């Protein structure tokens, strides 16, 4: 069975909408890549612009998810640091004071 590019691009767009919602909801473990059908013929020229736009959206979503991941990692690392700087304890005692 040969899949049509129009149906595949519609499915890709729906997939991107769903994945964007998952990222915005913080449900990163549910995000999955889109897998187009293996038996697609060559893409018709009139669909190239739409496919390019969807691919740009996918790249933007990937970057957004990566930025959220990096910010989360930074916050976690920051939360592991002591809230205040510990001063070193003096090794010498002034007995004349």
C-alpha positions in Angstrom: 0.0 0.0 0.0 1.4 3.4 -0.9 0.8 6.2 1.5 0.0 9.6 0.3 2.2 12.6 1.2 -0.9 14.7 2.0 -2.1 12.2 4.6 1.5 11.9 6.0 1.9 15.6 6.3 -1.5 15.9 8.0 -0.5 13.1 10.4 2.9 14.9 11.1 1.1 18.1 11.8 -1.3 16.4 14.3 1.7 14.6 15.8 3.5 18.0 16.3 0.4 19.5 17.9 0.2 16.6 20.4 3.9 16.6 21.1 3.9 20.4 21.7 1.1 20.0 24.2 3.1 17.2 26.0 6.2 19.4 26.3 4.2 22.4 27.6 2.5 20.1 30.2 5.9 18.8 31.3 5.2 15.2 30.2 8.5 14.7 28.5 8.6 11.0 29.0 5.6 10.7 26.6 7.2 12.6 23.8 8.0 10.4 20.8 9.4 11.0 17.3 7.2 10.9 14.2 7.8 7.9 12.0 6.6 8.4 8.5 5.5 5.4 6.4 8.4 3.6 4.7 6.7 3.3 1.4 6.2 7.0 0.6 7.0 7.9 -3.0 9.0 11.0 -4.0 7.5 14.1 -2.5 5.4 16.2 -5.0 6.9 19.6 -5.5 3.7 21.5 -4.4 4.0 19.9 -0.9 7.7 20.9 -0.3 6.8 24.2 1.3 4.4 22.6 3.8 6.8 19.9 4.6 9.5 22.5 5.2 7.3 24.4 7.5 6.4 21.3 9.5 10.1 20.3 9.7 10.9 23.8 11.0 8.2 23.4 13.7 9.7 20.0 14.7 13.1 21.6 15.0 11.7 24.4 17.1 10.0 21.9 19.4 13.2 20.0 19.8 15.0 23.2 20.7 12.3 24.2 23.2 12.4 20.8 24.9 16.2 21.0 25.0 16.1 24.5 26.6 13.6 23.3 29.2 15.8 20.3 29.9 18.9 22.5 30.3 17.0 24.9 32.6 15.7 22.1 34.7 19.3 20.6 35.0 20.6 24.1 36.0 17.9 24.5 38.7 18.6 21.0 40.1 22.3 21.7 40.2 21.6 25.0 41.9 19.3 23.4 44.5 22.1 21.0 45.5 24.4 23.9 46.5 24.3 25.1 50.1 22.1 28.1 50.5 24.8 30.0 52.3 28.5 30.0 52.1 30.2 28.2 54.9 33.1 30.1 56.4 36.2 28.1 57.2 36.7 27.6 60.9 39.8 29.3 62.3 42.7 26.8 63.0 44.3 29.2 65.5 43.0 30.3 68.9 44.1 33.6 70.4 44.6 32.8 74.1 45.5 36.4 75.0 42.2 37.9 73.9 
